[in-house]
Structures are given as structure tokens and as C-alpha cells.
Amino acid sequence: MEIQLWRELLNPYELAVNELILKFRHFIKEHKENGLYSPIEQVTGRVKTISSILEKMQKKQIPFEELEEKIEDIAGIRIICQFVEDIYKVVELMNQRDDIEVKLVKDYLNNVKDSGYRSYHLIIYYNVQTIKGPKKIQVEIQIRTLAMDFWATVEHSLQYKYKHNMPEHIKDRLTSAAHAVQVLDNEMSSVRSEIMDAQNSFQIKANVVADILNNIQNLYKVANKREVSKIQDEFYKIYKTEDVEKLKRFNKQLDIISEGYRAQAITRESMYEIR
């Protein structure tokens, strides 16, 4: 196949990866902005290289005319979660989306591979719009914890180095490491609620502080500079107390002050129009 034809083939897959990454990152952003815990911690994606596709075609004896049907992971999305429980929450969210059609589930959490590999895979159909019209393509979504991802990345690198002929002593160490990863995930799950509370508190505080600073910045444009300086000094005093409730009350007061200045501006504009 000519290079140009490969590019035409892979372009829709690149589009799908870019769109899905954008959607999942927006999902994370929405949760954080609303002070909610996001089951998705990170998201990345890639389109398989031509050499990797050719290697898989050769290994599985797939003809060119069947490669898009038989190779399900040309486009790949990796979703990283903090906790094992979050993986199942993400799967639930996937099943609820109307822009994703789940074709196949590969549950390597309950069916751990002999190597120790653990993850949750979904093969989905996703529609993209191309210059030739809509195209339904397959995308593999891997969902795993941070610990699982670290192990899988190391294991993949070693498999690549040894061309699937890994020495037994390294296999044994990887297996031991896989057990350690499972223990770590279990331990993190046992304190999940405490970790989530701490992270949510941090995010709520960050959102309130951002609102306060935005209010102060806007007041600089319309209010007396001395008054704004006093407000800013008051903010720093409250911030040092690390009391989120005090910050929330201060933010409400600023909202009232800002609303007052907006009302004055509207009144002035109305008077000018009458004149």
C-alpha cells in the first residue's frame, strides 16, 4: 500500500482519537470546576504506527482488505483512574454515552493474564465526519489504575526488548511486581473515601479562590483602588487561616459588592441613553 493511501486510511482514526481525548478531558474539567470527584484522572491516545499494523497483520495473517475489521486497536485511548472502583464507574459512563457503541468487553481485572497484566478493555464503535462522509471506526479503550499502568508500561517495554522471549527470572519478578500492584490498589481502595474527601476539599478551595481573585480583578476596573486594596488585604488574611467556610462567605460578600457596581453601571448607561 502506498504511503498516501496509508495516510487516507489512518486520518479518520487520528480524528477519533483527538475527539475522544478532548471529550474525556472536558469531562475531567467539568467535574473539577463543579467541585466534583472525577473517576477519570488522566487520558491519552494514539494511532497505531504503520509498522505496528503491518506486524500485526503478518502475525495474524490478516489481508489488507480486512485490516480495518480485524485490527480493533488501530485507534487507542487509555484512561487512567486512581482506584479500581473508578474503572467500573468509567465503564458505566461509557455504556450511557450515545456517541459510543460498545462492541466487545475484555475484562482483565477478573480474568488476569498469566503475565499478571490487569486492565479493562472496551472495543467501541465511534463515528467521525470525514470529507467523504461519516465513517464508523473501531477504537480500543483501555481503563486501568495508575499502578496498573506503571506495571503495564514496564512490561510492554521488556516484551519489546526481548521480542516475546523474556528470560524466566524477569518474568518471575514481573509476576511478583503484579501482585504488589494488586496489593497497592487494594490498600488505596481501603482509604478511597478519605482520599476523595481530601481531594474534593482541595478542589473546592481552589475554585473559591479562583472566583475571589476574578472578582477582585474585575473590581479593579470599576471600584476605588484603595477599596480594592483593602479587599485584597482582607482576602490574604482569610486565606492564611485555611478556613474554606470563611473564604466562601468572603466570596459571597464580594459577589454582592460586584453586583452593586454592575447595577450602578447599568443605571449610568440608562441615564446616558435618556439624555
C-alpha positions in Angstrom: 0.0 0.0 0.0 1.3 3.5 -0.9 2.1 6.0 1.8 -0.6 8.3 0.6 -3.2 5.6 0.9 -2.0 4.7 4.4 -2.5 8.4 5.4 -6.0 8.4 4.0 -6.7 5.2 5.9 -5.4 6.5 9.2 -6.7 10.1 9.1 -10.2 9.1 10.5 -8.5 7.2 13.3 -6.5 10.3 14.3 -9.7 12.3 14.2 -11.4 9.8 16.5 -8.5 9.8 19.0 -8.4 13.6 19.1 -12.1 13.9 19.6 -12.3 11.3 22.3 -9.4 12.8 24.2 -11.0 16.2 24.0 -14.3 14.9 25.3 -12.8 13.0 28.2 -10.6 15.9 29.2 -13.6 18.1 29.2 -15.4 15.5 31.4 -12.5 15.9 33.9 -12.6 19.7 33.7 -16.4 19.9 34.3 -16.1 17.8 37.4 -13.2 19.8 38.8 -14.9 23.1 38.1 -18.1 21.9 39.9 -16.1 20.6 42.9 -16.9 17.0 42.0 -14.7 14.0 42.1 -13.7 12.7 38.6 -13.3 9.0 38.2 -11.0 9.8 35.2 -7.6 11.0 36.3 -5.8 11.2 33.0 -6.5 10.3 29.4 -4.1 9.8 26.5 -4.4 8.3 23.0 -2.5 7.2 19.9 -3.0 5.8 16.4 -1.0 2.6 15.8 2.1 3.1 13.6 2.1 1.6 10.1 4.9 -0.7 11.2 2.9 -2.0 14.1 -0.1 -2.6 11.9 2.0 -4.5 9.4 3.5 -6.6 12.2 0.1 -7.5 13.5 -1.2 -8.2 10.0 1.7 -10.6 9.4 1.4 -12.3 12.8 -2.4 -12.9 12.4 -2.3 -13.4 8.6 -4.8 -10.6 8.0 -5.2 -9.4 4.4 -5.2 -5.7 3.6 -8.9 -5.6 2.7 -9.8 -6.9 6.1 -7.4 -4.9 8.3 -9.9 -2.3 9.5 -12.3 -5.1 10.5 -9.8 -7.5 12.1 -7.5 -5.0 13.8 -9.5 -3.4 16.6 -6.9 -1.2 18.1 -5.7 0.9 15.3 -7.0 3.8 17.4 -6.4 3.5 21.1 -7.5 5.6 24.1 -6.0 5.0 27.6 -8.0 6.2 30.6 -6.2 6.2 33.9 -8.1 6.1 37.2 -6.9 6.4 40.8 -8.9 3.5 42.2 -10.2 0.1 40.9 -13.7 1.2 41.7 -13.4 4.1 39.4 -12.7 1.8 36.5 -16.2 0.3 36.8 -17.7 3.8 37.1 -16.0 4.8 33.8 -17.3 1.6 32.1 -20.8 2.6 33.4 -20.4 6.0 31.9 -19.2 4.6 28.6 -22.4 2.5 28.4 -24.5 5.6 28.9 -23.0 7.6 26.2 -24.9 8.0 22.9 -21.8 8.7 20.8 -20.2 5.4 21.7 -21.4 1.9 20.9 -19.7 -0.9 22.9 -18.8 -3.8 20.6 -16.7 -6.0 22.9 -15.5 -6.2 26.6 -12.2 -7.6 27.7 -12.1 -7.8 31.4 -8.5 -8.4 32.6 -9.4 -7.4 36.2 -11.4 -10.5 36.9 -9.6 -12.6 34.3 -5.9 -11.6 34.9 -3.5 -12.6 32.2 -0.8 -15.2 33.0 1.8 -12.4 32.9 0.0 -10.5 35.7 -1.5 -7.9 33.3 -4.6 -6.3 34.7 -6.8 -3.8 32.9 -10.3 -3.3 31.5 -10.6 -3.0 27.7 -13.6 -1.9 25.6 -13.7 -2.2 21.8 -16.1 0.5 20.7 -17.6 1.9 17.5 -17.2 5.7 17.1 -18.5 7.8 14.2 -16.3 10.6 12.7 -17.2 13.0 9.9 -14.7 12.9 7.0 -14.7 14.8 3.7 -16.1 11.6 2.2 -18.9 11.5 4.7 -19.5 9.7 8.1 -17.3 6.8 9.0 -17.8 4.3 11.8 -14.5 3.0 13.1 -13.3 0.8 15.9 -11.4 2.2 18.9 -9.9 0.3 21.8 -10.3 2.0 25.2 -8.0 0.7 28.0 -9.1 1.6 31.5 -6.7 1.0 34.4 -5.3 2.5 37.6 -2.1 4.5 37.9 -0.4 1.4 39.4 -1.6 -0.9 36.7 -0.4 1.5 34.0 3.1 1.7 35.5 3.4 -2.1 35.5 1.9 -2.4 32.0 4.3 0.2 30.6 7.3 -1.6 32.1 6.1 -5.0 30.9 5.5 -3.7 27.4 9.0 -2.3 27.2 10.5 -5.6 28.3 8.4 -7.5 25.8 9.6 -5.3 23.1 13.2 -5.7 24.2 13.1 -9.4 24.4 10.8 -9.9 21.4 8.4 -12.1 23.5 11.3 -14.3 24.6 11.7 -12.8 28.1 14.0 -14.6 30.5 12.3 -16.6 33.2 13.9 -14.7 36.1 12.5 -11.4 34.7 9.1 -13.0 34.2 9.1 -14.1 37.8 10.0 -10.5 39.0 7.2 -9.1 36.9 4.7 -11.5 38.3 5.8 -10.5 41.9 5.5 -6.9 40.9 2.0 -7.5 39.5 1.0 -9.0 42.9 2.4 -5.9 44.6 0.4 -3.7 42.3 -2.8 -5.5 43.2 -2.0 -5.2 46.9 -1.3 -1.4 46.4 -4.6 -0.9 44.6 -6.5 -2.8 47.4 -4.8 -0.6 50.0 -5.7 2.6 48.1 -9.3 1.3 47.9 -9.5 0.9 51.6 -8.8 4.6 52.2 -10.6 5.8 49.0 -13.2 7.8 50.8 -10.6 9.7 52.8 -8.5 10.4 49.8 -11.6 11.6 47.8 -12.7 13.9 50.6 -9.2 15.5 50.8 -9.0 16.0 47.0 -12.5 17.4 46.8 -11.8 19.8 49.7 -8.6 21.0 47.8 -10.6 21.4 44.6 -13.4 23.3 46.3 -10.9 25.7 47.9 -9.1 26.2 44.6 -12.4 27.0 42.8 -13.5 29.5 45.6 -10.0 31.2 45.5 -10.3 31.5 41.7 -13.7 33.1 42.0 -12.4 35.6 44.6 -9.4 36.6 42.5 -11.6 37.0 39.4 -14.0 39.3 41.4 -11.0 41.3 42.7 -9.6 41.7 39.2 -13.0 42.9 37.9 -13.4 45.4 40.8 -10.1 47.0 39.9 -11.7 48.1 36.7 -14.7 49.9 38.3 -14.0 50.5 42.0 -11.9 52.8 44.1 -8.3 51.4 44.1 -7.9 51.9 47.9 -11.1 50.0 48.5 -9.9 47.2 46.3 -6.5 47.1 48.0 -8.3 46.7 51.4 -10.4 43.9 50.0 -7.3 42.2 48.7 -5.6 42.5 52.1 -8.6 41.0 53.7 -8.5 38.1 51.3 -4.9 37.3 52.1 -5.7 37.3 55.9 -8.6 34.9 55.4 -6.6 32.8 53.0 -3.8 32.3 55.6 -6.4 30.8 58.1 -7.0 28.0 55.6 -10.7 28.1 56.5 -12.7 27.3 53.4 -16.0 28.4 55.0 -14.6 31.8 55.7 -13.4 32.0 52.1 -16.9 31.1 50.9 -18.5 33.8 53.0 -16.0 36.3 51.8 -16.7 35.3 48.2 -20.4 35.9 48.7 -19.7 39.3 50.1 -17.6 40.1 47.0 -20.4 38.9 44.8 -22.8 41.4 46.5 -20.2 44.2 46.1 -19.6 43.3 42.4 -23.3 43.1 41.7 -23.7 46.6 43.2 -21.1 48.1 40.9 -22.8 46.3 37.9 -26.1 47.8 38.9 -24.5 51.3 39.1 -23.0 50.8 35.6 -26.4 49.8 34.1 -28.1 52.8 35.8 -25.4 55.2 34.3 -25.9 53.6 30.8 -29.6 54.1 31.1 -29.2 57.7 32.1 -27.0 58.4 29.1 -29.5 56.8 26.7 -32.3 59.1 28.1 -30.1 62.1 27.5 
